């Protein structure tokens, strides 16, 4: 079952999938689909393939996903999923309210499978019923009611995830916010900015201080995160689009295709043509 809500005046879109056997993410093939997704696995553990890599999604868990990701679930009929675009609810504009940017979405840890205890499971089931009831409403209040329920879902999921994240239990919110802000900045800038210096200056830190903070928080070094993000996007383009290596190189801010090819082989162990042939 697929329930859709659309505001033609603002292009806002919200979609709820319940036991939809055809639910999947087209990634870079369809950049105009709703950009953020929450998936709740109501059945037993199942396999999910995200950007060509396979993971096991536990039973009674939630998985946040973003638009560029290509994903396929083993048993989509056991899922409930909520999708929304920026025009419907902008998580960046509302980050002070929901605190999910750079953590649930565009965060360092991926994928993030958030386990639900029995109480949390019942709360999500209750939210699902409220969403379903509101999807059947066709009045002028429907959009705002759906946004209110979505905000509830985001906050609830963020709170649960932070309770399960060891770093958020050990370190101050101020330090963890640096990680969140770096993650969002990286997502917005990785195609043009490849140096730690840029991100450090944007966060009013020196490169050394930023690296030390990440080391203290037991996070990968900023330079490594920048490299990983570029490699991930390169793989997405090579796997799911018809772009040439030259086009991908310029898309990701490299001065030349040769520079991109050296970078790709250095961090993947194979050259571009070998990767595309896998």
C-alpha positions as a Markdown table, in Angstrom:
| # | Residue | x | y | z |
|---|---|---|---|---|
| 1 | Unk | 0.0 | 0.0 | 0.0 |
| 2 | Unk | 1.3 | 3.5 | -0.9 |
| 3 | Unk | -0.2 | 6.7 | 0.5 |
| 4 | Unk | 0.9 | 9.9 | -1.1 |
| 5 | Unk | 0.4 | 13.5 | -0.1 |
| 6 | Unk | 1.4 | 16.4 | -2.4 |
| 7 | Unk | 1.2 | 20.2 | -2.3 |
| 8 | Unk | 1.2 | 21.4 | -5.8 |
| 9 | Unk | 1.9 | 25.0 | -4.8 |
| 10 | Unk | 5.1 | 24.2 | -2.9 |
| 11 | Unk | 6.0 | 20.8 | -4.6 |
| 12 | Unk | 6.0 | 19.3 | -1.1 |
| 13 | Unk | 5.8 | 15.5 | -1.2 |
| 14 | Unk | 5.2 | 12.9 | 1.5 |
| 15 | Unk | 4.8 | 9.2 | 0.9 |
| 16 | Unk | 4.1 | 6.3 | 3.3 |
| 17 | Unk | 4.7 | 2.7 | 2.2 |
| 18 | Unk | 3.0 | -0.1 | 4.1 |
| 19 | Unk | 3.8 | -3.7 | 3.1 |
| 20 | Unk | 4.7 | -2.5 | -0.4 |
| 21 | Unk | 6.4 | -5.3 | -2.3 |
| 22 | Unk | 7.8 | -2.8 | -4.8 |
| 23 | Unk | 9.5 | -0.5 | -2.3 |
| 24 | Unk | 13.1 | 0.3 | -3.2 |
| 25 | Unk | 15.4 | 3.3 | -3.7 |
| 26 | Unk | 16.5 | 4.2 | -7.2 |
| 27 | Unk | 19.4 | 6.4 | -6.0 |
| 28 | Unk | 20.9 | 8.6 | -8.7 |
| 29 | Unk | 18.5 | 7.3 | -11.3 |
| 30 | Unk | 15.7 | 9.3 | -9.8 |
| 31 | Unk | 17.0 | 12.4 | -8.0 |
| 32 | Unk | 13.6 | 14.0 | -7.8 |
| 33 | Unk | 12.0 | 11.3 | -5.5 |
| 34 | Unk | 11.5 | 12.2 | -1.8 |
| 35 | Unk | 14.9 | 12.7 | -0.4 |
| 36 | Unk | 14.8 | 11.3 | 3.1 |
| 37 | Unk | 13.5 | 8.0 | 4.2 |
| 38 | Unk | 12.7 | 6.2 | 7.5 |
| 39 | Unk | 12.3 | 2.4 | 7.1 |
| 40 | Unk | 10.9 | 0.3 | 10.0 |
| 41 | Unk | 11.4 | -3.5 | 9.8 |
| 42 | Unk | 8.4 | -5.0 | 11.5 |
| 43 | Unk | 9.3 | -8.6 | 10.5 |
| 44 | Unk | 12.3 | -10.8 | 11.2 |
| 45 | Unk | 15.9 | -9.8 | 10.3 |
| 46 | Unk | 16.4 | -9.4 | 6.6 |
| 47 | Unk | 19.1 | -8.4 | 4.1 |
| 48 | Unk | 19.2 | -4.9 | 2.6 |
| 49 | Unk | 21.6 | -3.9 | -0.2 |
| 50 | Unk | 22.7 | -0.3 | -0.1 |
| 51 | Unk | 24.9 | 1.1 | -2.9 |
| 52 | Unk | 26.0 | -2.4 | -3.8 |
| 53 | Unk | 26.9 | -3.5 | -0.3 |
| 54 | Unk | 24.8 | -6.0 | 1.7 |
| 55 | Unk | 23.8 | -5.6 | 5.4 |
| 56 | Unk | 21.5 | -7.4 | 7.8 |
| 57 | Unk | 18.7 | -5.2 | 9.1 |
| 58 | Unk | 17.6 | -6.5 | 12.5 |
| 59 | Unk | 14.0 | -7.2 | 13.4 |
| 60 | Unk | 12.1 | -4.3 | 15.1 |
| 61 | Unk | 14.6 | -1.6 | 14.0 |
| 62 | Unk | 14.6 | 1.6 | 12.1 |
| 63 | Unk | 17.0 | 2.6 | 9.3 |
| 64 | Unk | 17.4 | 6.3 | 8.0 |
| 65 | Unk | 18.3 | 6.6 | 4.3 |
| 66 | Unk | 18.9 | 9.6 | 2.0 |
| 67 | Unk | 18.1 | 10.2 | -1.6 |
| 68 | Unk | 21.3 | 9.4 | -3.5 |
| 69 | Unk | 21.3 | 5.9 | -2.0 |
| 70 | Unk | 20.3 | 2.9 | -4.1 |
| 71 | Unk | 18.7 | 0.3 | -1.8 |
| 72 | Unk | 16.8 | -3.0 | -2.2 |
| 73 | Unk | 15.3 | -5.0 | 0.7 |
| 74 | Unk | 15.0 | -8.7 | 0.8 |
| 75 | Unk | 11.4 | -8.6 | 2.1 |
| 76 | Unk | 9.9 | -5.2 | 1.5 |
| 77 | Unk | 6.4 | -6.5 | 2.4 |
| 78 | Unk | 7.5 | -6.6 | 6.0 |
| 79 | Unk | 8.4 | -2.9 | 6.1 |
| 80 | Unk | 6.7 | 0.4 | 6.8 |
| 81 | Unk | 8.5 | 3.4 | 5.3 |
| 82 | Unk | 8.1 | 7.2 | 5.4 |
| 83 | Unk | 9.6 | 9.4 | 2.7 |
| 84 | Unk | 9.6 | 13.2 | 2.4 |
| 85 | Unk | 11.4 | 15.9 | 0.4 |
| 86 | Unk | 12.9 | 19.2 | 1.6 |
| 87 | Unk | 9.8 | 21.2 | 0.6 |
| 88 | Unk | 7.6 | 19.0 | 2.9 |
| 89 | Unk | 10.0 | 19.1 | 5.9 |
| 90 | Unk | 13.5 | 20.5 | 5.8 |
| 91 | Unk | 15.6 | 18.8 | 8.5 |
| 92 | Unk | 18.4 | 21.3 | 8.1 |
| 93 | Unk | 16.1 | 24.3 | 8.8 |
| 94 | Unk | 14.5 | 22.5 | 11.7 |
| 95 | Unk | 17.7 | 21.0 | 13.1 |
| 96 | Unk | 17.6 | 23.0 | 16.4 |
| 97 | Unk | 14.2 | 21.3 | 17.0 |
| 98 | Unk | 15.0 | 17.7 | 15.9 |
| 99 | Unk | 18.8 | 17.4 | 16.1 |
| 100 | Unk | 19.1 | 14.7 | 13.4 |
| 101 | Unk | 21.2 | 16.4 | 10.8 |
| 102 | Unk | 24.7 | 14.9 | 10.7 |
| 103 | Unk | 23.6 | 12.1 | 13.0 |
| 104 | Unk | 20.6 | 10.2 | 11.5 |
| 105 | Unk | 21.0 | 11.8 | 8.1 |
| 106 | Unk | 24.3 | 12.6 | 6.5 |
| 107 | Unk | 26.1 | 11.2 | 9.6 |
| 108 | Unk | 29.4 | 9.5 | 9.9 |
| 109 | Unk | 28.0 | 6.1 | 10.9 |
| 110 | Unk | 26.3 | 4.3 | 8.0 |
| 111 | Unk | 24.1 | 2.4 | 7.9 |
| 112 | Unk | 22.5 | 3.1 | 11.3 |
| 113 | Unk | 20.2 | 0.3 | 12.4 |
| 114 | Unk | 18.3 | 1.6 | 15.4 |
| 115 | Unk | 16.9 | -1.2 | 17.6 |
| 116 | Unk | 13.5 | -0.7 | 19.2 |
| 117 | Unk | 12.6 | -2.1 | 22.6 |
| 118 | Unk | 9.1 | -3.2 | 23.3 |
| 119 | Unk | 7.9 | 0.2 | 24.5 |
| 120 | Unk | 9.5 | 2.0 | 21.6 |
| 121 | Unk | 8.0 | -0.6 | 19.2 |
| 122 | Unk | 4.5 | 0.1 | 20.5 |
| 123 | Unk | 5.1 | 3.8 | 20.2 |
| 124 | Unk | 6.1 | 3.4 | 16.5 |
| 125 | Unk | 3.1 | 1.1 | 15.9 |
| 126 | Unk | 0.9 | 3.8 | 17.4 |
| 127 | Unk | 2.5 | 6.5 | 15.2 |
| 128 | Unk | 2.0 | 4.2 | 12.2 |
| 129 | Unk | -1.8 | 4.0 | 12.9 |
| 130 | Unk | -1.9 | 7.8 | 13.3 |
| 131 | Unk | -0.1 | 8.3 | 10.0 |
| 132 | Unk | -2.6 | 6.0 | 8.3 |
| 133 | Unk | -5.6 | 7.7 | 9.8 |
| 134 | Unk | -4.2 | 11.1 | 8.7 |
| 135 | Unk | -3.5 | 9.8 | 5.2 |
| 136 | Unk | -7.2 | 9.1 | 4.8 |
| 137 | Unk | -8.1 | 12.7 | 5.8 |
| 138 | Unk | -8.5 | 15.0 | 2.9 |
| 139 | Unk | -9.0 | 18.4 | 4.4 |
| 140 | Unk | -6.9 | 21.6 | 4.7 |
| 141 | Unk | -5.2 | 20.4 | 7.9 |
| 142 | Unk | -3.8 | 17.2 | 6.5 |
| 143 | Unk | -0.4 | 18.6 | 5.5 |
| 144 | Unk | 0.3 | 20.1 | 8.9 |
| 145 | Unk | -0.9 | 17.1 | 10.7 |
| 146 | Unk | 1.4 | 14.9 | 8.7 |
| 147 | Unk | 4.4 | 17.2 | 9.3 |
| 148 | Unk | 3.6 | 17.1 | 13.1 |
| 149 | Unk | 3.6 | 13.3 | 13.1 |
| 150 | Unk | 6.8 | 13.2 | 11.0 |
| 151 | Unk | 8.5 | 15.6 | 13.4 |
| 152 | Unk | 7.4 | 13.3 | 16.3 |
| 153 | Unk | 8.9 | 10.3 | 14.4 |
| 154 | Unk | 12.2 | 12.1 | 13.8 |
| 155 | Unk | 12.6 | 13.2 | 17.4 |
| 156 | Unk | 11.7 | 9.8 | 18.7 |
| 157 | Unk | 14.1 | 8.0 | 16.4 |
| 158 | Unk | 16.9 | 10.5 | 17.1 |
| 159 | Unk | 16.4 | 10.2 | 20.9 |
| 160 | Unk | 16.4 | 6.4 | 20.7 |
| 161 | Unk | 19.5 | 6.4 | 18.5 |
| 162 | Unk | 21.5 | 8.7 | 20.8 |
| 163 | Unk | 20.7 | 6.5 | 23.8 |
| 164 | Unk | 22.3 | 3.6 | 21.9 |
| 165 | Unk | 25.3 | 5.6 | 20.7 |
| 166 | Unk | 28.2 | 5.2 | 23.1 |
| 167 | Unk | 29.9 | 8.4 | 22.1 |
| 168 | Unk | 26.7 | 10.5 | 23.0 |
| 169 | Unk | 26.7 | 8.9 | 26.4 |
| 170 | Unk | 30.4 | 9.6 | 27.1 |
| 171 | Unk | 31.0 | 13.1 | 25.6 |
| 172 | Unk | 29.3 | 16.4 | 25.8 |
| 173 | Unk | 26.7 | 17.6 | 23.3 |
| 174 | Unk | 29.0 | 20.5 | 22.4 |
| 175 | Unk | 31.7 | 18.1 | 21.2 |
| 176 | Unk | 29.3 | 15.8 | 19.4 |
| 177 | Unk | 27.8 | 18.8 | 17.7 |
| 178 | Unk | 31.2 | 19.4 | 16.1 |
| 179 | Unk | 30.9 | 16.0 | 14.5 |
| 180 | Unk | 27.4 | 16.6 | 13.4 |
| 181 | Unk | 28.3 | 20.0 | 11.9 |
| 182 | Unk | 31.3 | 18.6 | 10.1 |
| 183 | Unk | 29.1 | 15.8 | 8.7 |
| 184 | Unk | 26.6 | 18.2 | 7.2 |
| 185 | Unk | 29.3 | 20.5 | 5.9 |
| 186 | Unk | 31.0 | 17.6 | 4.3 |
| 187 | Unk | 27.7 | 16.5 | 2.6 |
| 188 | Unk | 27.3 | 20.0 | 1.2 |
| 189 | Unk | 30.9 | 20.6 | 0.1 |
| 190 | Unk | 32.7 | 17.3 | -0.7 |
| 191 | Unk | 32.3 | 17.8 | -4.5 |
| 192 | Unk | 34.4 | 21.0 | -4.4 |
| 193 | Unk | 36.4 | 21.0 | -1.1 |
| 194 | Unk | 38.8 | 18.1 | -0.5 |
| 195 | Unk | 41.0 | 19.5 | 2.2 |
| 196 | Unk | 40.7 | 19.3 | 6.0 |
| 197 | Unk | 41.7 | 23.0 | 6.2 |
| 198 | Unk | 38.5 | 24.1 | 4.5 |
| 199 | Unk | 36.3 | 22.2 | 7.0 |
| 200 | Unk | 38.3 | 23.2 | 10.0 |
| 201 | Unk | 38.1 | 26.9 | 9.1 |
| 202 | Unk | 34.4 | 26.7 | 8.5 |
| 203 | Unk | 34.0 | 25.3 | 12.0 |
| 204 | Unk | 36.4 | 27.9 | 13.5 |
| 205 | Unk | 39.0 | 25.3 | 14.3 |
| 206 | Unk | 42.5 | 24.6 | 13.2 |
| 207 | Unk | 43.0 | 21.4 | 11.2 |
| 208 | Unk | 45.1 | 20.0 | 14.1 |
| 209 | Unk | 42.4 | 20.8 | 16.6 |
| 210 | Unk | 39.7 | 19.3 | 14.5 |
| 211 | Unk | 41.7 | 16.1 | 14.0 |
| 212 | Unk | 42.4 | 15.9 | 17.7 |
| 213 | Unk | 38.7 | 16.3 | 18.6 |
| 214 | Unk | 37.8 | 13.5 | 16.2 |
| 215 | Unk | 40.5 | 11.3 | 17.7 |
| 216 | Unk | 39.3 | 12.0 | 21.2 |
| 217 | Unk | 35.7 | 11.1 | 20.2 |
| 218 | Unk | 37.1 | 7.9 | 18.6 |
| 219 | Unk | 35.9 | 8.9 | 15.2 |
| 220 | Unk | 37.8 | 8.4 | 11.9 |
| 221 | Unk | 40.1 | 11.3 | 11.0 |
| 222 | Unk | 38.5 | 14.1 | 9.0 |
| 223 | Unk | 40.8 | 13.5 | 6.1 |
| 224 | Unk | 39.7 | 9.9 | 6.0 |
| 225 | Unk | 36.0 | 10.8 | 6.1 |
| 226 | Unk | 36.5 | 13.2 | 3.2 |
| 227 | Unk | 38.1 | 10.5 | 1.2 |
| 228 | Unk | 35.4 | 8.0 | 2.0 |
| 229 | Unk | 32.6 | 10.4 | 1.0 |
| 230 | Unk | 34.3 | 11.1 | -2.4 |
| 231 | Unk | 34.9 | 7.4 | -3.0 |
| 232 | Unk | 31.3 | 6.5 | -2.1 |
| 233 | Unk | 29.9 | 9.1 | -4.5 |
| 234 | Unk | 32.3 | 8.0 | -7.3 |
| 235 | Unk | 31.1 | 4.4 | -6.9 |
| 236 | Unk | 27.5 | 5.5 | -7.0 |
| 237 | Unk | 28.0 | 7.3 | -10.3 |
| 238 | Unk | 30.1 | 4.5 | -11.8 |
| 239 | Unk | 27.5 | 1.8 | -10.8 |
| 240 | Unk | 24.2 | 3.6 | -11.3 |
| 241 | Unk | 24.7 | 6.1 | -14.1 |
| 242 | Unk | 26.2 | 6.1 | -17.6 |
| 243 | Unk | 28.7 | 8.8 | -16.8 |
| 244 | Unk | 32.3 | 8.3 | -18.0 |
| 245 | Unk | 35.2 | 8.4 | -15.6 |
| 246 | Unk | 36.1 | 11.8 | -17.0 |
| 247 | Unk | 32.6 | 13.1 | -16.3 |
| 248 | Unk | 32.7 | 11.7 | -12.7 |
| 249 | Unk | 36.1 | 13.2 | -12.2 |
| 250 | Unk | 34.9 | 16.7 | -13.0 |
| 251 | Unk | 31.6 | 16.1 | -11.1 |
| 252 | Unk | 33.7 | 15.4 | -7.9 |
| 253 | Unk | 36.0 | 18.4 | -8.3 |
| 254 | Unk | 39.2 | 16.8 | -9.6 |
| 255 | Unk | 41.5 | 18.8 | -11.7 |
| 256 | Unk | 41.9 | 16.1 | -14.2 |
| 257 | Unk | 40.6 | 12.5 | -15.0 |
| 258 | Unk | 44.1 | 11.2 | -14.3 |
| 259 | Unk | 44.1 | 12.7 | -10.8 |
| 260 | Unk | 40.7 | 11.1 | -10.1 |
| 261 | Unk | 41.9 | 7.7 | -11.4 |
| 262 | Unk | 45.0 | 7.8 | -9.1 |
| 263 | Unk | 42.8 | 8.8 | -6.2 |
| 264 | Unk | 40.2 | 6.1 | -6.9 |
| 265 | Unk | 42.8 | 3.3 | -7.2 |
| 266 | Unk | 44.6 | 4.5 | -4.1 |
| 267 | Unk | 41.5 | 4.2 | -1.9 |
| 268 | Unk | 39.7 | 1.2 | -3.5 |
| 269 | Unk | 42.6 | -0.9 | -4.7 |
| 270 | Unk | 41.3 | -1.2 | -8.2 |
| 271 | Unk | 41.2 | 1.2 | -11.2 |
| 272 | Unk | 37.9 | 2.6 | -12.6 |
| 273 | Unk | 37.6 | 0.1 | -15.4 |
| 274 | Unk | 38.2 | -2.9 | -13.1 |
| 275 | Unk | 35.6 | -1.6 | -10.7 |
| 276 | Unk | 33.0 | -1.2 | -13.4 |
| 277 | Unk | 33.7 | -4.7 | -14.6 |
| 278 | Unk | 33.1 | -6.3 | -11.1 |
